[in-house]
Structures are given as structure tokens and as C-alpha cells.
């Protein structure tokens, strides 16, 4: 149970840091050699890639867009210092006072424990319906 809570905390820390434009806190959720894949923005590798991904969201926040990534139904299988985890995702976007659900989806992730903390080694997201950068 302790491992589940620690992994859940990672997912929540990632989502809330992304929503607040805290680029470095997003980067700290990932291993240095991580791979992050987004069906809208593409593939990002390593801390530099994750930083670029998070900065794209931070830039949208500066333009008046607010995101709320809501994660739930976390399932995690832990083996030593590695884990596989999945959870559901609801991705809301508010712009000019109007909120819409971009799409429900799912995070599928490989995790590694590094210096006592869980971090993403891979973070893949699949969305139930397509949307584009123009929808952001």
C-alpha cells in the first residue's frame, strides 16, 4: 500500500505541476533518460525534452489558458525498484471563461525508483478521441 501511495503521489505531483506551469517540478518527476509521448505534441526524450514539453504548457498558461489534468483509477505493479502503472486521465482546458474536456484518456507508464523516489522512465498517454494543438 505504501508503494501505491508513493506512485499515486508522483502522478498527482506531475499533473498539478504541469497545470501550474512549474516546469522544473515536472522535470523532477522523470528519470534523466525518460521518454514522454503525447498524441498531440509528439515524443520528448530526456530531461531536456520533458522541459520542452512542460514549457509548451507553461507558455499556454501565460496566454490565459488553464489546464486541469485529473488522474484516477491508478493501478500499479511493483517489482523492486521498477513498476508499471496505469491510470485514467481527464484533461480539461479553460480559455476565455469556457471550460471543455479535451478528451478522456489513459497514462501508461514505466517507473523507476531513484534516490528513494518514484520517477517516470516512460510516460505514454492515449486519448479516447483525437484533438490537435489548435484545440489547446
Rosetta blueprint (number, residue, H / E / L):
1 X L
2 X H
3 X H
4 X H
5 X H
6 X H
7 X H
8 X H
9 X H
10 X H
11 X H
12 X H
13 X H
14 X H
15 X H
16 X H
17 X H
18 X H
19 X H
20 X L
21 X L
22 X L
23 X H
24 X H
25 X H
26 X H
27 X H
28 X L
29 X L
30 X E
31 X E
32 X E
33 X E
34 X E
35 X E
36 X E
37 X E
38 X E
39 X L
40 X L
41 X L
42 X E
43 X E
44 X E
45 X E
46 X H
47 X H
48 X H
49 X H
50 X H
51 X H
52 X H
53 X H
54 X H
55 X H
56 X H
57 X H
58 X H
59 X H
60 X H
61 X H
62 X H
63 X L
64 X L
65 X E
66 X E
67 X E
68 X E
69 X E
70 X E
71 X E
72 X E
73 X E
74 X E
75 X E
76 X E
77 X E
78 X E
79 X E
80 X L
81 X L
82 X E
83 X E
84 X E
85 X E
86 X E
87 X E
88 X E
89 X E
90 X E
91 X E
92 X E
93 X E
94 X E
95 X E
96 X L
97 X L
98 X E
99 X E
100 X E
101 X E
102 X E
103 X E
104 X E
105 X E
106 X E
107 X E
108 X E
109 X E
110 X E
111 X E
112 X E
113 X E
114 X E
115 X L
116 X L
117 X E
118 X E
119 X E
120 X E
121 X E
122 X E
123 X E
124 X E
125 X E
126 X E
127 X E
128 X L
129 X L
130 X L
131 X L
132 X L
133 X H
134 X H
135 X H
136 X L
